Amino acid sequence: MMKTPINQIKPPLPLAGVRVLDVSQVMAGPYCCMLLADLGADVIKVEPPGTGDQTRGAMGFKMKGSDSMGFLNMNRNKRSITLNLKTDAGKKVFFELVKTADILVENYRPGVMKKLGIDYPTLQVINPGLVYASISGFGQTGPWADRPGFDLMAQAMSGIMSVTGYPDGPPVKAGVPVADIGCALFAVYGILSAYIGKTKSGEGQFIDASLFDSALAFSIWDTAQYWGTGVEPYKLGTANHMSAPYQAMKSADGYFVMGATNQKLWKLLCEKINRPDLFEDARFITNPLRLANRLELAAELEKTFIQKTSEAWVDLLLAAGIPAGPINTYPQAFDSDHGQHRKMRMEIDHPIEGKVPNIGFAVKMNGTPQQVRRHPPLLGEHNSEILAELGITTEAISALEAGGAFTP
């Protein structure tokens, strides 16, 4: 397990000096902003007074403090300021922040930011170079734009759930929030592209990222099949539309995954499991035939695979150069030798929780490796610090407090 000391001195990070206003809650927006923060950006999380990000109080179990484990896993390297953006006083402080910002990320329902008077056209006047990213369920335009959008709805309405699960089973969503995380990643791609453009032109721009569009963008193989054949994509369990065998197989003690995705590997597989009859079987001679007879193929292979354990088959297939692997639980994945080598679990220090586990950096940058510089912020932890940076005097702060800038 890796322990990453906070404030450890390392080379300057790529986004050092870039200021991001994180005006978002729950997952897609906060995750997007955390990725920017991990790369050195000064991310200021602008939160509603009293409650803060909804995720602070989410999940069905309690930590030592009031912040959930989910919040702690998506908000490292940020500072928190509480502002009531429904008040003129709160907006006054916010506008001062906008003047200093390079990027703003928000994920309220379309129309909310305009109603609050902090939409892109308004802020563009204050800061023409601002890169303003709006994350929503279905985008800022279109017949579905006003709908509340969450990962589940995006998975269902984008088609993902139509190809997830087994043919005769009920609707199933992907086990992880692919629309949320996918949208966060696409938003980062758009933000960094716009920021690079800004360094050349001096002008910012508006970015419209949606869970629906992001989920649909993942459908490359399924839409390729549909557009190429006219056959509507359908559920295959762990199998694949493009090649067979490529799926989970039953063994003597459970299941494992394997793939013989070309003719060379198919021949090698038949040799290594001592089933030359399968290679000569007319039903399985070519990949198209194996796809057409996928169920029969799996049944034949499992007659052999059921004779040994998953570990034995994985070892045998890998030794022969055939892709295979165990089906790990999350603890097994994190605790595996490879997971530990890749530093996919790390610990950070937190003022209330003590040592807090966090998911490690998914991309390794050798020249300027990401750093944990700050613990996930307590609600409003950096109010005084940020207000001082803006040059707001004590007297002005008192007036803002009287105007409800920092209270619910």
TORKOL-4160 file (C-alpha; in steps of 0.2 Angstrom, whole numbers, padded with zeros to 4 digits, m for minus):
408
<pt num="1" X="0000" Y="0000" Z="0000"/>
<pt num="2" X="0007" Y="0017" Z="m0005"/>
<pt num="3" X="0007" Y="0032" Z="0007"/>
<pt num="4" X="0008" Y="0048" Z="m0002"/>
<pt num="5" X="0014" Y="0062" Z="0010"/>
<pt num="6" X="0004" Y="0079" Z="0008"/>
<pt num="7" X="0014" Y="0093" Z="0001"/>
<pt num="8" X="0028" Y="0083" Z="m0004"/>
<pt num="9" X="0040" Y="0093" Z="m0016"/>
<pt num="10" X="0040" Y="0087" Z="m0033"/>
<pt num="11" X="0042" Y="0095" Z="m0051"/>
<pt num="12" X="0029" Y="0107" Z="m0055"/>
<pt num="13" X="0013" Y="0099" Z="m0061"/>
<pt num="14" X="0006" Y="0102" Z="m0079"/>
<pt num="15" X="m0009" Y="0113" Z="m0073"/>
<pt num="16" X="0000" Y="0122" Z="m0059"/>
<pt num="17" X="m0006" Y="0140" Z="m0059"/>
<pt num="18" X="m0023" Y="0135" Z="m0068"/>
<pt num="19" X="m0038" Y="0140" Z="m0057"/>
<pt num="20" X="m0054" Y="0129" Z="m0058"/>
<pt num="21" X="m0070" Y="0133" Z="m0050"/>
<pt num="22" X="m0079" Y="0117" Z="m0046"/>
<pt num="23" X="m0098" Y="0122" Z="m0045"/>
<pt num="24" X="m0104" Y="0104" Z="m0046"/>
<pt num="25" X="m0110" Y="0090" Z="m0035"/>
<pt num="26" X="m0111" Y="0071" Z="m0034"/>
<pt num="27" X="m0100" Y="0062" Z="m0047"/>
<pt num="28" X="m0097" Y="0068" Z="m0065"/>
<pt num="29" X="m0092" Y="0086" Z="m0061"/>
<pt num="30" X="m0083" Y="0083" Z="m0045"/>
<pt num="31" X="m0073" Y="0068" Z="m0053"/>
<pt num="32" X="m0069" Y="0079" Z="m0068"/>
<pt num="33" X="m0062" Y="0093" Z="m0057"/>
<pt num="34" X="m0052" Y="0080" Z="m0046"/>
<pt num="35" X="m0043" Y="0074" Z="m0062"/>
<pt num="36" X="m0038" Y="0092" Z="m0065"/>
<pt num="37" X="m0033" Y="0095" Z="m0047"/>
<pt num="38" X="m0022" Y="0079" Z="m0048"/>
<pt num="39" X="m0013" Y="0087" Z="m0062"/>
<pt num="40" X="m0009" Y="0103" Z="m0052"/>
<pt num="41" X="m0024" Y="0114" Z="m0055"/>
<pt num="42" X="m0030" Y="0125" Z="m0040"/>
<pt num="43" X="m0048" Y="0119" Z="m0039"/>
<pt num="44" X="m0059" Y="0129" Z="m0028"/>
<pt num="45" X="m0075" Y="0119" Z="m0024"/>
<pt num="46" X="m0090" Y="0131" Z="m0022"/>
<pt num="47" X="m0103" Y="0123" Z="m0011"/>
<pt num="48" X="m0120" Y="0128" Z="m0004"/>
<pt num="49" X="m0118" Y="0133" Z="0014"/>
<pt num="50" X="m0125" Y="0121" Z="0027"/>
<pt num="51" X="m0126" Y="0105" Z="0016"/>
<pt num="52" X="m0112" Y="0107" Z="0003"/>
<pt num="53" X="m0110" Y="0094" Z="m0010"/>
<pt num="54" X="m0124" Y="0081" Z="m0009"/>
<pt num="55" X="m0112" Y="0067" Z="m0009"/>
<pt num="56" X="m0105" Y="0073" Z="0008"/>
<pt num="57" X="m0120" Y="0065" Z="0016"/>
<pt num="58" X="m0123" Y="0051" Z="0004"/>
<pt num="59" X="m0120" Y="0032" Z="0006"/>
<pt num="60" X="m0128" Y="0020" Z="0018"/>
<pt num="61" X="m0114" Y="0021" Z="0031"/>
<pt num="62" X="m0106" Y="0034" Z="0042"/>
<pt num="63" X="m0088" Y="0039" Z="0044"/>
<pt num="64" X="m0080" Y="0047" Z="0059"/>
<pt num="65" X="m0085" Y="0064" Z="0052"/>
<pt num="66" X="m0100" Y="0070" Z="0042"/>
<pt num="67" X="m0092" Y="0067" Z="0025"/>
<pt num="68" X="m0095" Y="0050" Z="0016"/>
<pt num="69" X="m0082" Y="0039" Z="0009"/>
<pt num="70" X="m0088" Y="0043" Z="m0009"/>
<pt num="71" X="m0085" Y="0061" Z="m0006"/>
<pt num="72" X="m0068" Y="0058" Z="0000"/>
<pt num="73" X="m0064" Y="0048" Z="m0015"/>
<pt num="74" X="m0069" Y="0062" Z="m0028"/>
<pt num="75" X="m0063" Y="0078" Z="m0020"/>
<pt num="76" X="m0045" Y="0077" Z="m0015"/>
<pt num="77" X="m0033" Y="0091" Z="m0020"/>
<pt num="78" X="m0047" Y="0104" Z="m0019"/>
<pt num="79" X="m0051" Y="0119" Z="m0008"/>
<pt num="80" X="m0069" Y="0122" Z="m0002"/>
<pt num="81" X="m0078" Y="0139" Z="0000"/>
<pt num="82" X="m0097" Y="0140" Z="0005"/>
<pt num="83" X="m0107" Y="0153" Z="m0005"/>
<pt num="84" X="m0125" Y="0156" Z="m0006"/>
<pt num="85" X="m0127" Y="0159" Z="m0025"/>
<pt num="86" X="m0145" Y="0164" Z="m0023"/>
<pt num="87" X="m0140" Y="0180" Z="m0014"/>
<pt num="88" X="m0133" Y="0196" Z="m0021"/>
<pt num="89" X="m0119" Y="0195" Z="m0008"/>
<pt num="90" X="m0114" Y="0177" Z="m0013"/>
<pt num="91" X="m0114" Y="0181" Z="m0031"/>
<pt num="92" X="m0103" Y="0196" Z="m0028"/>
<pt num="93" X="m0090" Y="0185" Z="m0020"/>
<pt num="94" X="m0092" Y="0173" Z="m0034"/>
<pt num="95" X="m0090" Y="0186" Z="m0048"/>
<pt num="96" X="m0073" Y="0190" Z="m0040"/>
<pt num="97" X="m0068" Y="0172" Z="m0040"/>
<pt num="98" X="m0073" Y="0171" Z="m0059"/>
<pt num="99" X="m0061" Y="0185" Z="m0063"/>
<pt num="100" X="m0047" Y="0175" Z="m0057"/>
<pt num="101" X="m0052" Y="0158" Z="m0064"/>
<pt num="102" X="m0047" Y="0149" Z="m0080"/>
<pt num="103" X="m0060" Y="0136" Z="m0080"/>
<pt num="104" X="m0077" Y="0133" Z="m0072"/>
<pt num="105" X="m0087" Y="0117" Z="m0071"/>
<pt num="106" X="m0105" Y="0115" Z="m0066"/>
<pt num="107" X="m0118" Y="0101" Z="m0067"/>
<pt num="108" X="m0134" Y="0109" Z="m0063"/>
<pt num="109" X="m0150" Y="0105" Z="m0073"/>
<pt num="110" X="m0150" Y="0116" Z="m0089"/>
<pt num="111" X="m0157" Y="0133" Z="m0085"/>
<pt num="112" X="m0152" Y="0134" Z="m0067"/>
<pt num="113" X="m0136" Y="0144" Z="m0069"/>
<pt num="114" X="m0145" Y="0156" Z="m0080"/>
<pt num="115" X="m0159" Y="0158" Z="m0067"/>
<pt num="116" X="m0145" Y="0161" Z="m0054"/>
<pt num="117" X="m0137" Y="0174" Z="m0066"/>
<pt num="118" X="m0121" Y="0165" Z="m0067"/>
<pt num="119" X="m0122" Y="0157" Z="m0084"/>
<pt num="120" X="m0109" Y="0157" Z="m0098"/>
<pt num="121" X="m0115" Y="0173" Z="m0107"/>
<pt num="122" X="m0115" Y="0183" Z="m0090"/>
<pt num="123" X="m0098" Y="0177" Z="m0084"/>
<pt num="124" X="m0090" Y="0178" Z="m0102"/>
<pt num="125" X="m0092" Y="0197" Z="m0100"/>
<pt num="126" X="m0083" Y="0197" Z="m0083"/>
<pt num="127" X="m0069" Y="0185" Z="m0090"/>
<pt num="128" X="m0068" Y="0183" Z="m0109"/>
<pt num="129" X="m0055" Y="0169" Z="m0107"/>
<pt num="130" X="m0066" Y="0158" Z="m0096"/>
<pt num="131" X="m0068" Y="0140" Z="m0101"/>
<pt num="132" X="m0085" Y="0136" Z="m0095"/>
<pt num="133" X="m0090" Y="0117" Z="m0095"/>
<pt num="134" X="m0108" Y="0112" Z="m0091"/>
<pt num="135" X="m0111" Y="0094" Z="m0087"/>
<pt num="136" X="m0129" Y="0088" Z="m0088"/>
<pt num="137" X="m0139" Y="0072" Z="m0091"/>
<pt num="138" X="m0145" Y="0075" Z="m0109"/>
<pt num="139" X="m0136" Y="0091" Z="m0114"/>
<pt num="140" X="m0141" Y="0110" Z="m0115"/>
<pt num="141" X="m0152" Y="0108" Z="m0130"/>
<pt num="142" X="m0164" Y="0095" Z="m0137"/>
<pt num="143" X="m0181" Y="0088" Z="m0132"/>
<pt num="144" X="m0174" Y="0079" Z="m0117"/>
<pt num="145" X="m0163" Y="0093" Z="m0111"/>
<pt num="146" X="m0175" Y="0098" Z="m0096"/>
<pt num="147" X="m0176" Y="0080" Z="m0089"/>
<pt num="148" X="m0166" Y="0076" Z="m0073"/>
<pt num="149" X="m0152" Y="0066" Z="m0079"/>
<pt num="150" X="m0143" Y="0052" Z="m0068"/>
<pt num="151" X="m0131" Y="0038" Z="m0073"/>
<pt num="152" X="m0145" Y="0025" Z="m0073"/>
<pt num="153" X="m0156" Y="0035" Z="m0085"/>
<pt num="154" X="m0142" Y="0039" Z="m0097"/>
<pt num="155" X="m0137" Y="0020" Z="m0097"/>
<pt num="156" X="m0155" Y="0016" Z="m0101"/>
<pt num="157" X="m0159" Y="0029" Z="m0114"/>
<pt num="158" X="m0143" Y="0028" Z="m0123"/>
<pt num="159" X="m0145" Y="0009" Z="m0127"/>
<pt num="160" X="m0131" Y="0003" Z="m0115"/>
<pt num="161" X="m0144" Y="m0007" Z="m0104"/>
<pt num="162" X="m0151" Y="m0015" Z="m0120"/>
<pt num="163" X="m0135" Y="m0024" Z="m0122"/>
<pt num="164" X="m0130" Y="m0028" Z="m0104"/>
<pt num="165" X="m0135" Y="m0044" Z="m0096"/>
<pt num="166" X="m0140" Y="m0061" Z="m0102"/>
<pt num="167" X="m0153" Y="m0063" Z="m0117"/>
<pt num="168" X="m0167" Y="m0070" Z="m0106"/>
<pt num="169" X="m0164" Y="m0059" Z="m0091"/>
<pt num="170" X="m0171" Y="m0043" Z="m0084"/>
<pt num="171" X="m0164" Y="m0026" Z="m0088"/>
<pt num="172" X="m0146" Y="m0024" Z="m0081"/>
<pt num="173" X="m0135" Y="m0008" Z="m0079"/>
<pt num="174" X="m0116" Y="m0009" Z="m0080"/>
<pt num="175" X="m0110" Y="m0012" Z="m0063"/>
<pt num="176" X="m0100" Y="0004" Z="m0062"/>
<pt num="177" X="m0107" Y="0022" Z="m0067"/>
<pt num="178" X="m0100" Y="0022" Z="m0085"/>
<pt num="179" X="m0111" Y="0037" Z="m0090"/>
<pt num="180" X="m0105" Y="0048" Z="m0075"/>
<pt num="181" X="m0087" Y="0043" Z="m0077"/>
<pt num="182" X="m0087" Y="0043" Z="m0096"/>
<pt num="183" X="m0094" Y="0061" Z="m0096"/>
<pt num="184" X="m0081" Y="0067" Z="m0083"/>
<pt num="185" X="m0067" Y="0060" Z="m0094"/>
<pt num="186" X="m0075" Y="0068" Z="m0110"/>
<pt num="187" X="m0077" Y="0084" Z="m0101"/>
<pt num="188" X="m0059" Y="0084" Z="m0096"/>
<pt num="189" X="m0054" Y="0081" Z="m0114"/>
<pt num="190" X="m0065" Y="0096" Z="m0120"/>
<pt num="191" X="m0059" Y="0107" Z="m0106"/>
<pt num="192" X="m0040" Y="0104" Z="m0109"/>
<pt num="193" X="m0043" Y="0106" Z="m0128"/>
<pt num="194" X="m0052" Y="0123" Z="m0125"/>
<pt num="195" X="m0038" Y="0128" Z="m0113"/>
<pt num="196" X="m0025" Y="0125" Z="m0125"/>
<pt num="197" X="m0034" Y="0135" Z="m0138"/>
<pt num="198" X="m0036" Y="0149" Z="m0126"/>
<pt num="199" X="m0018" Y="0150" Z="m0123"/>
<pt num="200" X="m0017" Y="0154" Z="m0142"/>
<pt num="201" X="m0032" Y="0165" Z="m0145"/>
<pt num="202" X="m0035" Y="0172" Z="m0127"/>
<pt num="203" X="m0053" Y="0167" Z="m0129"/>
<pt num="204" X="m0062" Y="0154" Z="m0118"/>
<pt num="205" X="m0078" Y="0145" Z="m0124"/>
<pt num="206" X="m0093" Y="0135" Z="m0118"/>
<pt num="207" X="m0092" Y="0116" Z="m0117"/>
<pt num="208" X="m0108" Y="0106" Z="m0117"/>
<pt num="209" X="m0105" Y="0088" Z="m0110"/>
<pt num="210" X="m0119" Y="0076" Z="m0106"/>
<pt num="211" X="m0121" Y="0059" Z="m0099"/>
<pt num="212" X="m0132" Y="0053" Z="m0113"/>
<pt num="213" X="m0120" Y="0058" Z="m0127"/>
<pt num="214" X="m0105" Y="0051" Z="m0117"/>
<pt num="215" X="m0114" Y="0034" Z="m0114"/>
<pt num="216" X="m0119" Y="0033" Z="m0133"/>
<pt num="217" X="m0101" Y="0037" Z="m0138"/>
<pt num="218" X="m0096" Y="0021" Z="m0130"/>
<pt num="219" X="m0106" Y="0010" Z="m0142"/>
<pt num="220" X="m0093" Y="0008" Z="m0155"/>
<pt num="221" X="m0094" Y="m0011" Z="m0158"/>
<pt num="222" X="m0113" Y="m0012" Z="m0156"/>
<pt num="223" X="m0117" Y="0002" Z="m0168"/>
<pt num="224" X="m0104" Y="m0004" Z="m0180"/>
<pt num="225" X="m0113" Y="m0021" Z="m0180"/>
<pt num="226" X="m0130" Y="m0012" Z="m0182"/>
<pt num="227" X="m0125" Y="0000" Z="m0196"/>
<pt num="228" X="m0116" Y="m0014" Z="m0205"/>
<pt num="229" X="m0129" Y="m0028" Z="m0204"/>
<pt num="230" X="m0145" Y="m0019" Z="m0199"/>
<pt num="231" X="m0147" Y="m0031" Z="m0185"/>
<pt num="232" X="m0151" Y="m0023" Z="m0168"/>
<pt num="233" X="m0138" Y="m0026" Z="m0155"/>
<pt num="234" X="m0143" Y="m0038" Z="m0141"/>
<pt num="235" X="m0138" Y="m0044" Z="m0125"/>
<pt num="236" X="m0124" Y="m0058" Z="m0124"/>
<pt num="237" X="m0119" Y="m0059" Z="m0106"/>
<pt num="238" X="m0100" Y="m0059" Z="m0106"/>
<pt num="239" X="m0099" Y="m0064" Z="m0124"/>
<pt num="240" X="m0094" Y="m0053" Z="m0139"/>
<pt num="241" X="m0102" Y="m0048" Z="m0155"/>
<pt num="242" X="m0085" Y="m0048" Z="m0164"/>
<pt num="243" X="m0077" Y="m0064" Z="m0160"/>
<pt num="244" X="m0079" Y="m0081" Z="m0152"/>
<pt num="245" X="m0074" Y="m0088" Z="m0140"/>
<pt num="246" X="m0072" Y="m0072" Z="m0130"/>
<pt num="247" X="m0082" Y="m0073" Z="m0114"/>
<pt num="248" X="m0083" Y="m0081" Z="m0096"/>
<pt num="249" X="m0081" Y="m0100" Z="m0095"/>
<pt num="250" X="m0087" Y="m0111" Z="m0081"/>
<pt num="251" X="m0073" Y="m0121" Z="m0073"/>
<pt num="252" X="m0073" Y="m0134" Z="m0059"/>
<pt num="253" X="m0073" Y="m0120" Z="m0045"/>
<pt num="254" X="m0082" Y="m0105" Z="m0054"/>
<pt num="255" X="m0078" Y="m0095" Z="m0069"/>
<pt num="256" X="m0064" Y="m0087" Z="m0078"/>
<pt num="257" X="m0062" Y="m0077" Z="m0094"/>
<pt num="258" X="m0053" Y="m0081" Z="m0110"/>
<pt num="259" X="m0052" Y="m0076" Z="m0128"/>
<pt num="260" X="m0047" Y="m0084" Z="m0144"/>
<pt num="261" X="m0050" Y="m0069" Z="m0155"/>
<pt num="262" X="m0042" Y="m0075" Z="m0171"/>
<pt num="263" X="m0039" Y="m0091" Z="m0181"/>
<pt num="264" X="m0021" Y="m0093" Z="m0174"/>
<pt num="265" X="m0027" Y="m0092" Z="m0156"/>
<pt num="266" X="m0042" Y="m0103" Z="m0160"/>
<pt num="267" X="m0031" Y="m0117" Z="m0167"/>
<pt num="268" X="m0019" Y="m0115" Z="m0152"/>
<pt num="269" X="m0033" Y="m0116" Z="m0139"/>
<pt num="270" X="m0039" Y="m0132" Z="m0147"/>
<pt num="271" X="m0022" Y="m0139" Z="m0146"/>
<pt num="272" X="m0018" Y="m0134" Z="m0128"/>
<pt num="273" X="m0035" Y="m0141" Z="m0121"/>
<pt num="274" X="m0033" Y="m0157" Z="m0131"/>
<pt num="275" X="m0049" Y="m0154" Z="m0141"/>
<pt num="276" X="m0043" Y="m0156" Z="m0160"/>
<pt num="277" X="m0060" Y="m0161" Z="m0164"/>
<pt num="278" X="m0067" Y="m0143" Z="m0161"/>
<pt num="279" X="m0054" Y="m0136" Z="m0174"/>
<pt num="280" X="m0061" Y="m0148" Z="m0187"/>
<pt num="281" X="m0079" Y="m0146" Z="m0182"/>
<pt num="282" X="m0089" Y="m0138" Z="m0197"/>
<pt num="283" X="m0098" Y="m0127" Z="m0185"/>
<pt num="284" X="m0083" Y="m0118" Z="m0179"/>
<pt num="285" X="m0071" Y="m0118" Z="m0193"/>
<pt num="286" X="m0071" Y="m0099" Z="m0195"/>
<pt num="287" X="m0075" Y="m0084" Z="m0184"/>
<pt num="288" X="m0091" Y="m0080" Z="m0192"/>
<pt num="289" X="m0097" Y="m0098" Z="m0190"/>
<pt num="290" X="m0091" Y="m0098" Z="m0172"/>
<pt num="291" X="m0101" Y="m0082" Z="m0169"/>
<pt num="292" X="m0116" Y="m0090" Z="m0177"/>
<pt num="293" X="m0114" Y="m0105" Z="m0166"/>
<pt num="294" X="m0109" Y="m0096" Z="m0150"/>
<pt num="295" X="m0119" Y="m0106" Z="m0138"/>
<pt num="296" X="m0114" Y="m0123" Z="m0145"/>
<pt num="297" X="m0096" Y="m0118" Z="m0144"/>
<pt num="298" X="m0097" Y="m0112" Z="m0126"/>
<pt num="299" X="m0106" Y="m0128" Z="m0121"/>
<pt num="300" X="m0092" Y="m0139" Z="m0130"/>
<pt num="301" X="m0078" Y="m0129" Z="m0122"/>
<pt num="302" X="m0086" Y="m0130" Z="m0105"/>
<pt num="303" X="m0086" Y="m0149" Z="m0106"/>
<pt num="304" X="m0067" Y="m0148" Z="m0105"/>
<pt num="305" X="m0065" Y="m0132" Z="m0094"/>
<pt num="306" X="m0076" Y="m0140" Z="m0080"/>
<pt num="307" X="m0063" Y="m0153" Z="m0077"/>
<pt num="308" X="m0050" Y="m0141" Z="m0069"/>
<pt num="309" X="m0050" Y="m0125" Z="m0058"/>
<pt num="310" X="m0051" Y="m0108" Z="m0065"/>
<pt num="311" X="m0033" Y="m0105" Z="m0059"/>
<pt num="312" X="m0026" Y="m0120" Z="m0068"/>
<pt num="313" X="m0034" Y="m0115" Z="m0084"/>
<pt num="314" X="m0029" Y="m0097" Z="m0083"/>
<pt num="315" X="m0011" Y="m0103" Z="m0080"/>
<pt num="316" X="m0011" Y="m0115" Z="m0094"/>
<pt num="317" X="m0019" Y="m0103" Z="m0107"/>
<pt num="318" X="m0007" Y="m0088" Z="m0102"/>
<pt num="319" X="0008" Y="m0100" Z="m0103"/>
<pt num="320" X="0003" Y="m0103" Z="m0121"/>
<pt num="321" X="0000" Y="m0085" Z="m0125"/>
<pt num="322" X="m0019" Y="m0086" Z="m0125"/>
<pt num="323" X="m0028" Y="m0071" Z="m0116"/>
<pt num="324" X="m0036" Y="m0077" Z="m0100"/>
<pt num="325" X="m0039" Y="m0070" Z="m0082"/>
<pt num="326" X="m0048" Y="m0073" Z="m0066"/>
<pt num="327" X="m0064" Y="m0064" Z="m0061"/>
<pt num="328" X="m0058" Y="m0054" Z="m0046"/>
<pt num="329" X="m0068" Y="m0045" Z="m0033"/>
<pt num="330" X="m0063" Y="m0027" Z="m0030"/>
<pt num="331" X="m0053" Y="m0032" Z="m0014"/>
<pt num="332" X="m0044" Y="m0045" Z="m0024"/>
<pt num="333" X="m0040" Y="m0033" Z="m0038"/>
<pt num="334" X="m0033" Y="m0019" Z="m0026"/>
<pt num="335" X="m0023" Y="m0032" Z="m0016"/>
<pt num="336" X="m0016" Y="m0041" Z="m0031"/>
<pt num="337" X="0002" Y="m0040" Z="m0034"/>
<pt num="338" X="m0001" Y="m0030" Z="m0050"/>
<pt num="339" X="m0014" Y="m0019" Z="m0041"/>
<pt num="340" X="m0001" Y="m0015" Z="m0028"/>
<pt num="341" X="0013" Y="m0013" Z="m0041"/>
<pt num="342" X="0002" Y="0000" Z="m0050"/>
<pt num="343" X="m0002" Y="0009" Z="m0034"/>
<pt num="344" X="m0020" Y="0008" Z="m0037"/>
<pt num="345" X="m0024" Y="0011" Z="m0018"/>
<pt num="346" X="m0016" Y="0025" Z="m0009"/>
<pt num="347" X="m0018" Y="0033" Z="0008"/>
<pt num="348" X="m0020" Y="0051" Z="0012"/>
<pt num="349" X="m0021" Y="0060" Z="0028"/>
<pt num="350" X="m0037" Y="0068" Z="0034"/>
<pt num="351" X="m0040" Y="0080" Z="0049"/>
<pt num="352" X="m0055" Y="0070" Z="0055"/>
<pt num="353" X="m0054" Y="0052" Z="0047"/>
<pt num="354" X="m0035" Y="0050" Z="0049"/>
<pt num="355" X="m0028" Y="0039" Z="0036"/>
<pt num="356" X="m0041" Y="0038" Z="0021"/>
<pt num="357" X="m0039" Y="0026" Z="0007"/>
<pt num="358" X="m0041" Y="0033" Z="m0011"/>
<pt num="359" X="m0041" Y="0025" Z="m0028"/>
<pt num="360" X="m0024" Y="0028" Z="m0036"/>
<pt num="361" X="m0020" Y="0038" Z="m0052"/>
<pt num="362" X="m0027" Y="0029" Z="m0067"/>
<pt num="363" X="m0014" Y="0037" Z="m0079"/>
<pt num="364" X="0005" Y="0037" Z="m0074"/>
<pt num="365" X="0014" Y="0053" Z="m0079"/>
<pt num="366" X="0033" Y="0049" Z="m0078"/>
<pt num="367" X="0040" Y="0067" Z="m0080"/>
<pt num="368" X="0027" Y="0076" Z="m0069"/>
<pt num="369" X="0018" Y="0063" Z="m0059"/>
<pt num="370" X="0001" Y="0067" Z="m0051"/>
<pt num="371" X="0002" Y="0072" Z="m0032"/>
<pt num="372" X="m0009" Y="0072" Z="m0017"/>
<pt num="373" X="m0007" Y="0090" Z="m0011"/>
<pt num="374" X="m0023" Y="0092" Z="m0001"/>
<pt num="375" X="m0035" Y="0081" Z="0008"/>
<pt num="376" X="m0053" Y="0081" Z="0003"/>
<pt num="377" X="m0059" Y="0098" Z="0010"/>
<pt num="378" X="m0070" Y="0100" Z="0025"/>
<pt num="379" X="m0086" Y="0111" Z="0020"/>
<pt num="380" X="m0080" Y="0129" Z="0019"/>
<pt num="381" X="m0063" Y="0125" Z="0026"/>
<pt num="382" X="m0055" Y="0138" Z="0015"/>
<pt num="383" X="m0067" Y="0152" Z="0016"/>
<pt num="384" X="m0055" Y="0164" Z="0025"/>
<pt num="385" X="m0040" Y="0159" Z="0014"/>
<pt num="386" X="m0049" Y="0161" Z="m0002"/>
<pt num="387" X="m0057" Y="0178" Z="0003"/>
<pt num="388" X="m0040" Y="0184" Z="0008"/>
<pt num="389" X="m0033" Y="0180" Z="m0009"/>
<pt num="390" X="m0047" Y="0190" Z="m0017"/>
<pt num="391" X="m0041" Y="0205" Z="m0006"/>
<pt num="392" X="m0058" Y="0206" Z="0002"/>
<pt num="393" X="m0056" Y="0216" Z="0018"/>
<pt num="394" X="m0063" Y="0212" Z="0035"/>
<pt num="395" X="m0076" Y="0225" Z="0034"/>
<pt num="396" X="m0082" Y="0219" Z="0017"/>
<pt num="397" X="m0083" Y="0202" Z="0024"/>
<pt num="398" X="m0094" Y="0208" Z="0038"/>
<pt num="399" X="m0105" Y="0216" Z="0025"/>
<pt num="400" X="m0106" Y="0200" Z="0014"/>
<pt num="401" X="m0110" Y="0190" Z="0030"/>
<pt num="402" X="m0124" Y="0202" Z="0033"/>
<pt num="403" X="m0130" Y="0199" Z="0016"/>
<pt num="404" X="m0131" Y="0180" Z="0018"/>
<pt num="405" X="m0116" Y="0176" Z="0007"/>
<pt num="406" X="m0110" Y="0162" Z="0018"/>
<pt num="407" X="m0126" Y="0155" Z="0026"/>
<pt num="408" X="m0140" Y="0144" Z="0019"/>
